[in-house]
Amino acid sequence: MTNTRLKIVADQNMPMVEMLFSPFGDVTLMAGRSISAADIVDADVLLVRSVTLVNETLLAESAVKFVGSATIGIDHIDIDYLRTHGIHFAFAPGCNAAAVVQYDLSVMSYLDPYWQHKNIGIVGCGNVGGLLFRTLKALDVNCHVYDPFLNNDDVPLSDFDSVLRCDIVCLHTPLTYDGPFPTHHLFDQNVLNRLNSSALLINAGRGDVVDKAALLRLLNTQSELQVALDVWSDEPQIDLELLHKISIGTPHIAGYSREGKINGTKMIFEAFTEWLPKTVLIEPYEPLNYVEIACQRTHSLSEILLASYNVLDDDLRMRQSLLNISEELGSAEVAAIFDDLRKTYPTRIQYDWTIISSDGEAFSGEQRDQLQKLGFKLTDNL
């Protein structure tokens, strides 16, 4: 415990934040996108997710000395400002990587059920892209990886053109504007035109890695290209015309598994307790519950993955909320609905907290091996 209670302002979408942080201060929960300078003027601690821009405009008049972002990305954080003003910063790299991989595999299973026999390209091989690569290689899927910041000692690398020729291309880069390899509009008209005409493009990284206008032009002329977007330019005021054109659209929830969100909060809390002037005893976390689903030996891997988590449900929620009434909506209303879809996102359980029971004949050895490599628990393997 500290000698004085801290004033803590936190994004209301951070699970467990009150339970973990309230012993050390008074926690005020707010919608992340609406947190303003006035809200934190006398705050000591600011806890956010990806929708709060943390910069001089927000912090200049505040007393904040600790900023935690329960996210894997930091492009919404002005790191230089925090450093020069002595504000401690912590984030949660890798916290929801397994959830994003689950999202990618669900998209593949729905739009290209035979993805295991395709060439899959990965652009960006950090926490998420690296886990996706390791998962696919464990399943003996042919992968091509492009990441100019790595070398072949880290992971077998391919050139950019080899990735663009793949059947499925997954984007998992941060959003950068400068340096030797900026990613802003990396997928511009030229690059998009180099994709296979029947390819599947999945962006669950950052919206502006893809040039929105160029993608729309391509989709208006290339009917075979399949596109799945979880991230968008100008979030939350997304382009409804683009939502009309793509195969799968979701409201930036690829990493929104139960475990991914809780991991983010836990990682920030542990950094917070290390920052405190005195050693703090951390109480054991309440264990999570498993969920169980029944599948059959006759089900393919894609069918089993969709039984665990079907991205189509998220796509339908978004389209039913936006497209059916889009003519009546202004940008502010679109933004409000987009944020509400994230706030009210239903609980999604990762593979490693899912038990699969055989509804009938036992799974084959190959099926068991694949499911266990993905992290599933089998009823006779607990």
C-alpha positions in Angstrom: 0.0 0.0 0.0 1.1 3.6 -0.6 0.9 6.3 2.1 -1.6 8.4 0.1 -4.3 7.2 -2.1 -3.8 7.8 -5.8 -6.3 9.2 -8.3 -6.5 6.8 -11.1 -8.4 7.3 -14.4 -9.0 4.2 -16.5 -10.6 3.1 -19.7 -13.9 1.4 -18.8 -13.1 -1.4 -21.3 -10.2 -2.7 -19.2 -11.4 -5.8 -17.4 -10.5 -6.3 -13.7 -9.1 -2.7 -13.5 -11.2 -1.8 -10.4 -10.4 -5.0 -8.6 -6.7 -4.7 -9.1 -6.1 -1.0 -8.8 -8.7 0.2 -6.2 -6.6 -0.9 -3.2 -4.1 1.8 -4.2 -6.4 4.7 -5.2 -9.7 5.9 -6.3 -10.5 4.6 -9.8 -12.6 6.6 -12.2 -13.8 4.6 -15.2 -14.4 6.5 -18.5 -15.0 5.8 -22.2 -11.5 5.7 -23.5 -12.1 7.9 -26.5 -13.7 10.6 -24.4 -10.9 11.0 -21.8 -9.9 14.7 -21.9 -7.3 16.9 -20.3 -9.9 18.2 -17.8 -10.6 14.6 -16.7 -7.0 14.0 -15.7 -5.9 17.4 -14.4 -5.4 16.1 -10.9 -4.9 12.4 -11.7 -1.7 10.5 -10.8 -2.3 7.4 -13.0 -3.8 7.1 -16.5 -4.7 3.6 -17.8 -5.8 3.4 -21.4 -6.3 1.1 -24.4 -5.7 2.0 -28.0 -8.4 4.6 -28.5 -7.0 7.3 -26.2 -4.4 9.6 -27.7 -1.8 10.2 -25.0 0.2 13.3 -25.9 1.1 16.8 -24.8 -2.5 18.0 -25.5 -3.9 15.5 -23.0 -1.1 15.6 -20.4 0.3 19.2 -20.3 -1.8 20.4 -17.4 -2.1 17.1 -15.5 -0.3 15.6 -12.6 0.0 12.1 -14.2 3.2 10.3 -13.4 2.3 6.8 -14.6 0.7 5.9 -18.0 -0.2 2.3 -18.7 -1.6 1.1 -22.1 -3.1 -2.4 -22.0 -2.3 -2.9 -25.6 0.4 -4.3 -27.8 0.7 -1.2 -30.0 1.9 2.2 -28.9 1.3 4.5 -32.0 -1.4 6.3 -29.8 1.3 7.2 -27.3 3.8 10.1 -27.5 6.7 8.2 -26.0 9.1 11.2 -26.4 6.8 13.5 -24.4 6.4 11.0 -21.6 10.2 10.4 -21.4 11.1 14.1 -21.4 8.6 14.9 -18.7 9.5 12.0 -16.4 6.2 10.1 -16.8 6.7 6.3 -16.4 5.1 4.3 -19.2 4.2 0.6 -19.5 2.4 -1.3 -22.1 1.5 -4.9 -22.8 3.4 -6.4 -25.8 2.1 -9.7 -26.8 -0.9 -9.7 -24.4 -3.5 -10.5 -27.0 -1.3 -12.1 -29.7 -3.1 -15.5 -29.3 -6.4 -13.8 -29.7 -5.4 -12.1 -33.0 -4.0 -15.4 -34.3 -7.4 -17.0 -33.4 -9.0 -14.2 -35.4 -6.8 -14.8 -38.4 -7.5 -18.6 -38.4 -11.2 -18.0 -38.1 -11.1 -15.7 -41.1 -9.2 -18.2 -43.1 -11.4 -21.1 -42.0 -14.5 -19.2 -43.1 -13.3 -17.6 -46.4 -10.8 -20.3 -47.5 -11.5 -23.5 -45.6 -8.5 -25.3 -47.3 -6.0 -22.7 -46.0 -3.8 -25.4 -44.6 -2.9 -26.3 -48.2 -2.3 -22.7 -49.3 0.7 -20.4 -49.3 0.3 -17.9 -46.5 2.3 -14.6 -46.3 2.9 -12.6 -43.2 4.0 -9.0 -43.3 5.4 -8.1 -39.9 6.8 -10.8 -37.6 6.6 -9.2 -34.1 4.6 -10.6 -31.2 1.5 -11.4 -33.3 3.1 -12.1 -36.7 5.7 -14.3 -35.0 3.1 -16.3 -33.1 1.1 -16.7 -36.3 4.2 -18.0 -38.1 5.0 -20.5 -35.3 1.4 -21.7 -35.2 1.2 -22.2 -39.0 4.6 -23.9 -39.1 3.5 -26.3 -36.3 0.6 -27.3 -38.6 3.0 -27.7 -41.6 1.5 -24.8 -43.5 3.8 -23.2 -46.1 4.6 -19.7 -44.9 6.5 -16.7 -46.3 7.5 -13.9 -43.9 8.5 -10.3 -44.7 10.0 -8.2 -42.0 12.9 -5.9 -42.9 13.8 -5.5 -39.2 14.6 -9.2 -38.7 17.2 -11.5 -40.2 17.1 -15.2 -41.1 18.6 -16.1 -37.7 15.2 -15.0 -36.1 12.9 -16.6 -38.6 13.2 -17.8 -42.3 12.5 -14.6 -44.3 11.2 -14.1 -47.8 11.3 -11.0 -50.0 8.2 -8.7 -50.2 7.2 -9.9 -53.7 7.2 -13.5 -52.6 4.7 -12.6 -49.8 2.5 -10.7 -52.2 2.3 -13.7 -54.5 0.8 -15.8 -51.6 -2.8 -17.1 -51.6 -3.4 -15.5 -48.2 -1.6 -12.3 -46.9 -1.8 -11.3 -43.2 -0.8 -7.8 -42.1 0.7 -7.5 -38.6 2.9 -4.4 -38.7 2.9 -1.4 -36.4 1.9 2.0 -38.0 5.0 4.1 -38.7 5.5 7.2 -40.8 9.3 7.5 -41.0 12.5 5.6 -40.8 13.9 3.2 -43.5 10.7 1.1 -43.7 7.6 3.2 -43.0 4.4 1.2 -43.0 1.9 4.1 -43.5 0.1 3.1 -46.8 2.6 0.3 -47.3 -0.2 -1.4 -49.3 -0.8 1.4 -51.8 -2.2 1.0 -55.3 1.0 -0.4 -56.7 1.3 -3.1 -54.0 -2.4 -4.0 -53.9 -2.3 -4.5 -57.7 0.5 -7.0 -57.2 -1.6 -9.3 -55.1 -3.0 -12.4 -56.7 -6.4 -11.6 -58.2 -8.0 -14.3 -56.0 -6.0 -13.7 -52.9 -7.3 -13.2 -49.4 -6.0 -10.1 -47.6 -6.4 -9.9 -43.8 -5.5 -6.7 -42.0 -5.7 -7.1 -38.2 -2.7 -4.8 -37.6 -3.3 -1.1 -38.2 -5.8 0.5 -40.5 -3.6 3.0 -42.3 -1.1 0.3 -43.4 -3.5 -0.1 -46.3 -4.4 2.9 -48.5 -8.2 3.0 -48.1 -8.9 4.8 -51.4 -6.6 2.5 -53.4 -8.3 -0.6 -51.9 -11.7 0.7 -52.8 -10.6 1.3 -56.4 -9.3 -2.2 -56.6 -12.4 -3.8 -55.1 -14.5 -1.9 -57.6 -12.7 -3.5 -60.4 -11.5 -6.8 -58.9 -14.4 -9.0 -57.8 -12.3 -12.1 -56.9 -10.1 -10.5 -54.3 -11.3 -11.3 -50.7 -10.6 -8.8 -48.0 -11.0 -9.0 -44.2 -10.6 -5.8 -42.2 -10.6 -5.6 -38.4 -8.8 -2.2 -38.4 -9.8 0.9 -40.4 -8.6 4.3 -41.4 -10.2 7.1 -39.5 -11.6 4.9 -36.7 -14.2 5.1 -35.3 -15.6 7.0 -38.3 -15.1 4.2 -40.7 -15.9 4.1 -44.4 -19.3 2.4 -44.9 -18.6 2.0 -48.7 -15.6 0.0 -47.9 -17.5 -2.1 -45.4 -20.0 -2.9 -48.3 -17.2 -4.1 -50.5 -15.1 -6.4 -48.3 -15.8 -10.0 -47.4 -15.4 -9.7 -43.6 -15.6 -6.5 -41.5 -15.2 -6.3 -37.8 -14.9 -3.4 -35.3 -11.2 -3.7 -34.2 -11.8 -6.7 -32.0 -9.3 -9.2 -33.2 -7.5 -9.1 -29.9 -10.6 -8.9 -27.8 -10.6 -12.4 -26.3 -11.4 -12.7 -22.6 -7.8 -13.8 -22.0 -6.2 -11.2 -24.2 -7.9 -8.2 -22.5 -7.2 -9.6 -19.0 -3.6 -10.2 -19.9 -3.3 -6.6 -20.9 -4.6 -5.3 -17.6 -2.5 -7.8 -15.6 0.7 -6.7 -17.4 0.0 -3.0 -16.7 -0.8 -3.8 -13.1 2.4 -5.7 -12.5 4.4 -2.8 -14.0 2.4 -0.4 -11.8 3.3 -2.3 -8.6 7.0 -2.3 -9.6 6.7 1.5 -10.1 5.3 2.1 -6.6 7.8 3.2 -4.0 7.2 0.2 -1.8 7.0 -3.6 -2.5 3.4 -4.7 -2.9 2.1 -8.2 -2.4 0.0 -9.1 -5.4 -2.9 -11.3 -4.5 -3.4 -14.4 -6.7 -5.6 -13.9 -9.7 -9.0 -15.5 -9.8 -8.7 -18.5 -12.1 -10.6 -18.5 -15.4 -13.2 -21.1 -16.4 -12.9 -23.4 -19.3 -15.6 -23.7 -21.9 -16.5 -26.9 -23.7 -17.7 -27.5 -27.2 -18.6 -30.8 -28.9 -17.2 -31.7 -32.3 -17.1 -34.8 -34.5 -14.4 -36.8 -36.1 -15.9 -36.0 -39.5 -15.4 -32.3 -38.9 -12.5 -30.6 -40.7 -10.0 -28.4 -38.8 -11.7 -25.3 -40.2 -15.1 -26.5 -39.0 -13.8 -27.1 -35.5 -12.1 -23.7 -35.4 -15.3 -22.0 -36.5 -17.2 -24.0 -33.8 -14.9 -22.4 -31.3 -15.0 -18.9 -32.7 -16.8 -17.9 -35.9 -15.7 -14.4 -37.2 -18.9 -14.3 -39.3 -20.9 -13.6 -36.1 -18.8 -10.5 -35.5 -19.2 -9.4 -39.2 -23.0 -9.8 -39.0 -23.2 -7.8 -35.8 -21.3 -5.0 -37.4 -23.3 -5.0 -40.7 -26.6 -5.3 -39.0 -25.7 -2.3 -36.8 -24.4 -0.1 -39.6 -25.3 -1.1 -43.1 -29.0 -1.5 -42.7 -29.4 2.1 -41.6 -26.3 3.6 -43.1 -28.2 6.1 -45.3 -29.5 7.7 -42.1 -26.2 7.9 -40.3 -23.8 10.7 -40.1 -20.1 10.2 -39.2 -20.7 10.9 -35.5 -23.4 8.2 -35.4 -21.2 5.7 -37.2 -18.4 6.4 -34.7 -20.8 5.9 -31.7 -22.0 2.6 -33.1 -18.5 1.4 -33.8 -17.4 2.1 -30.3 -20.5 0.5 -28.8 -19.8 -2.7 -30.8 -16.4 -2.8 -29.1 -17.8 -2.0 -25.7 -20.5 -4.6 -25.8 -18.4 -7.3 -27.6 -19.5 -10.7 -26.4 -17.1 -12.9 -24.4 -14.7 -14.8 -26.7 -12.6 -17.7 -25.3 -9.2 -18.5 -26.7 -8.2 -22.0 -27.8 -6.1 -22.7 -24.6 -9.2 -22.3 -22.5 -11.5 -24.4 -24.7 -12.2 -28.1 -24.1 -13.2 -30.1 -27.1 -15.2 -33.3 -26.6 -15.7 -35.8 -29.3 -19.4 -36.1 -30.1 -19.3 -39.7 -31.3 -16.2 -41.5 -32.6 -12.8 -40.5 -31.2 -10.7 -38.0 -33.1 -7.9 -39.4 -35.3 -4.3 -39.1 -34.3 -3.8 -36.3 -36.8 -6.8 -34.4 -35.5 -5.6 -34.7 -31.9 -2.1 -33.5 -32.9 -3.4 -30.5 -34.7 -5.9 -29.5 -31.9 -3.3 -29.9 -29.2 -0.7 -27.8 -31.2 -3.3 -25.0 -31.3 -3.8 -25.2 -27.5 -7.1 -26.9 -27.2 -7.7 -29.3 -24.4 -9.3 -32.7 -25.2 -11.7 -34.3 -22.7 -9.4 -37.3 -22.3 -6.3 -35.2 -22.1 -6.9 -33.1 -19.0 
